[in-house]
Amino acid sequence: MQRLVKAAAIQLAPVLENGTGTQEKVLAAIRDAARKGVQIAVFPETFVPYYPYFSFVRAPAAIGAEHIRLYDNAPTVPGPFTDAVASAARAGGVVVVLGVNERDHGSLYNTQAIFDADGTLLLTRRKLTPSFHERMIWGQGDGAGLHVVDSAVGRVGALACWEHYNPLARYALMTQHEEIHCAQFPGSMVGQIFADQMEVTIRHHALEAGCFVINATGWLDEAQLHAITPEVAMHKALRGGCCSAIISPEGVHLAPPLREGEGMVVADLDMSLIVKRKRMMDSVGHYARPELLSLLHDRRPATTTHDLRPAEMRHDQHAPDRASDADAVPAYRAAVARDAAD
């Protein structure tokens, strides 16, 4: 049976002056997509409040003030802004995949948030390894985020930018039978070669995974280039690199890609094409050789605290923690030792 899903890859320019401007553009774009009948909308990488373009064209010692300004404008997840996105998704019946700079106390993360069509925040995942200049800006994600979620439009997964060059990260999503893959890149960087490489990458993943790929990139106008750096010679590093596109499981564009300016690439996803592709080549099924090659995926969330108390005591406010509890402490320590040994 044919099932169609209307998808949109949204290419926008952020508002660099403040955090609320970009947030308002996101909410307006969700409403616009809903009016067009879109069922899943994908936004660019760390679009809220903006991708840290400054870190690509300035020396590390010169980015301190801009880095702090990014902290000041970055949302928490969940928080008031994600609540507003959830409300917009629910009102429009749209699955939303949004890239944000997530502030978690003293750290920033490149985070992808997936909202279901009823507004439920299904997943927040952090980019595994920030690339090159990004390592000065963001912390690292963990294997718990390599997770495909069930949504109103099907099984949805997401990766950001050069995570697509980590084949095992892509394979982790493929093993979970991803149907719609949401890719996000910053756009307006490096030049046409970045857009060309991006296109090859997303088309290859569509073919290898047997899934649809919705890719969204950001855009910068001329005034924004001057705002990011007054060095005109560096502006060429902030042009090109845009390829918002929607790719079928057969590796073809379902609509002309958007390479310049703001706009929305919209296409219908015929979900029957997944079986059409996978009956020929299923990388995690009949075409796999698990007895020869397999993936080890550590899905434990990363944490800086490891509580070695026995499970039954971890939520007990009365667990002994004073030497005066003469009878309880020896047994408690023995239980901790057993738990640690296991």
N, C-alpha and C positions, 0 to 999 in steps of 0.2 A: 504493500500500500504506500502511496506517495504521501509524504508529510513534508510540508514546506515551512521553513522558519525564515522570517525576514530579519536580516542582520544589517548592522551599520558599523563602519569604521569611521570614527569622528576625528577630523584633523582641525585643530584649533591653535591659535596663538594664546599663550598665557598672559595674564596681567602681571607684569613684573613689579609694579609699584607697591602692591599690597596683596595680602592673602585673600581678602574677601572678593576681589574682582574676579579672580579665576574661579572661585567657588560659584559665583553667580552665573558665570558662563557655562559651567558644568550643568547646573540645574536647568538653565534655559535650553541647553542642548538635549537634555533628557526629555523635556517637554516637547521639543520640536520633533525628536525621533518618535515619540509616542504618537504625535499627530500624523506622522507618515506611516504608521502601522508597524514600526520596528519592534521586534520582540527581544533582541539582544543588541546592546550598544557597547562598543569598546572605545576607551579613551587612551591617549598616549601615556608613555612612561613618566612616572612622577609628575603628572601634569599639575597637581595641586601641591603647593601654590605655583611652582614652576620647576622645571629641570634645572640643576645647578650648572648652567652653561658657563658661568663665570669661572668655574674651576678648570675648564678646558683651555681657556685662553689667558689665564693669569697665573703667575708664579704662586706656589703654595704659601710663601710668606706674605703675600699680598691679598689673601682671600679671607682673612679673619673676620672683618666687619661684615662681609657678604654672607659668610657662613653663619654668623650669629643672627643676621637678619632672616636667613632661611629657617633657623630654629624658631624665631619669633613668629613666623607665619605658618609653620608646619602644624597640621592638625594631629590630634590624638585619635587612635583607632581602637575601640569605638569612641565617639565623642559627638559634640553638637553638629559638626559638619556631616559626619557619616549618618547621623540621624536624619538630617535634611535630605541626603541622597536616598536613603531608604524610603523616606516619604514620597519623593519624586518617582522612584522606581515603582512603588506600590500604586501611586495614582495613575501612572501610565501603563502599568502592566509590563514593564520592561526589565529584563535582566541587564544589569549594569556591571561592567568590568572597568575599574577606575584605578589609575596609578597615582599614588600620593607619596610625599615625603612624610613618613610617619614619625612623630616625636614620641619617644618613650623615655621620659625623664631626661637624662643627660646624653642620649644618643638619638641619631636619626637613622631611619631605614628606608630603603627603596621597597615600597610595599604595594602589592596588588590586592585590591579588595573586590570581591565578587558578591553582588547583591542579587537575590532572587527577585522574580516578578512580584512577589508579595511583600518585598522590602526586607526580607530576612538577610542578614549578613552571613553568607554561607562560608566564606573563607577570607582570611587575611594571611597573605604569605609574603615573606621577605626575600629579596634577591639573594641568591646563595653567595655569590662573589662579586662585589662591585668591581668594575673594570677600570684599570689605569688610573686616571685622575679621580674617579669616583671613590677610591679607597680613602681619600682625604675627607670625604663627606659622610659616608654611610657605614654602618656596621654590617655584619654578615647575617644571612638567614640560616635556616636549618632544614633538615630533611622532613620535618613535619609539614612544611608548606608545599611539598611536592605531592599534592593531593588533588584528585579530580572529584568534583562535586556534582550531585544530581540537582538539576535546576528545571525550571518550567520549560526550557527549550531542549533539554538533553544533558548529557554528561560533559561538563565544561572544565577545562584546565587552562593554566596560564603560565607563561614565562616572560621575563623581561630581557630584551636586547640580547647581549652576548651570552646569556644563559642558553640560547639556542645553539651555541657552539660547544656546549657540554652534552655530548650524545647520551650519557647515562641519565642526565636530568630529563631529557626528552623521553628516553626509554621508560623512566619511572612513570611518566604520565601515560605513555602508550600501554603499559601493562595494566593500567586501570581503565582501559577501553574508552579513552577520550574520544568524544564525537565532535566537539567544537573546541578548537585551540585558539586562545586569545593571546596574541603577541603584541608587545608594546615596545616602541623605540622612541628616543627623544626627538628625532628629526632635526632638520636645520643644523647639521653638523657634517664636517669632513668633506662634503661634496658629493658628486654623482656616484663616485665609487661606493660610498656607503649605501646609497639607495640600491645600487646594482647587487651588492653583496646580500643586502637584506632580502631582496626579491628572490634570489637563489635559495636563501636559507628557508624562507617561509614556504616556498613551493616544494622544496625537498621534504620538509616536515609533513606537509599535507600528503605527499605521495607515500612516505615511509610509514606514517601513522595511519593512513587511510581515514583521515578526518578533514573537516573544514578548518581553515585558518582565517581568522579575522585579525588584521594587523593595523594598528593605529600609530601614527607618528605626529609629532608636534610641528609647529610652524613659527618662525620669527619674521617680522617685517623689518624694513630698513631702519626705522626709528629704534627698534629694540636692539639691533646690532650695536648702535652707537651707545645705547644705555648700558649694555653689558661691558663694552670696552671702547674707549676712544681711539684705540690704535687701529686705524683703517686697514693696515696690513693684515690684521688678525681676523677681519670680517670674512675672508674667504673660508676660514675654518668654521664659520657659523652659517654657511649656505649649503643648499642641497640636502641630501640625506633624507628626503621625504618619500615615502611610498606607502600611503594608506591604501589597503587592498583587501580583497576577499578572494580566497583561493579554494577551489573544490578538491575533493579527495583524489581527483585525477590530475591535480597539479596545474590547473588552468585558472586564469582570472575570470570571475563571474561578473565583473564590471570593470570599466577602465580605472586604473589606479589613479590616485590623486597625488601629484608630485609638487604642487605649488599652491599656496594660498589656503584659506580656510574652506571647509566644506565637509561633506558627508558622503562616503561611498556606501551605497545601499544595494543589496542583492538578496534574492531568495535562495535559501539553502535547501536543496532537494535531498532529504536525509536518506533516501533510498540509494544514493550514490555511494554511501559508505559500504554497504554490502556488495555493491557492484565492484568496488575496488578490492575489498578484503577477500572476496571469494578467489581472486587471483593471487593475492599476496597479503597474508596477515602476519606482520612481523612478530607478534606476541602469541600467535596461535600455530596454524599448520605450517608456517614458514620458519618457526623458531626451532632451535636445537638446544633446549634447556639442559640436556645432559652434558653438553659441551660448553655452553656459554650462558651465564645467568647473572642477574643483578642482585647485589647486596644493598638494600635500602634501609638505612637507619632512620626511622620515622619518629624517634624520640625528640620532643622539643628541647632545644638548648636551654640550659639554665645555669646560673652562677651559684645556685644553692642546691646541695644534695643532702636531703634529710635522711639520715641513716637509722632513725628510730623505727622499730617494728611498725608495720602498717596499722595495727590496732591502737597504737599509742600516738600516731601522728596528729590526730584531731582531738586528743585528750588534753584538755587544759590542765589536768591534774597530774600529768606525767611528771615524775620526780626530777627536779633539777637542782636540789640542794643537798649538800652532804649530810644535813641533819636528818634526812629521811633514811635513817640507818637501815631499816628493814627492806625498803623498796629499791634503793640504789644498786646494790649488787645484782639483784635479779634483772633490773633494767639494763645494766651494762652488759650482762651476759646475753640478753635478748638482742641488743644492738650489735654485738659481736657476731651472733649467729646470722642476723639479717645482712650484715656487711659481707660475711663469708659467702652467702648465697648469691 
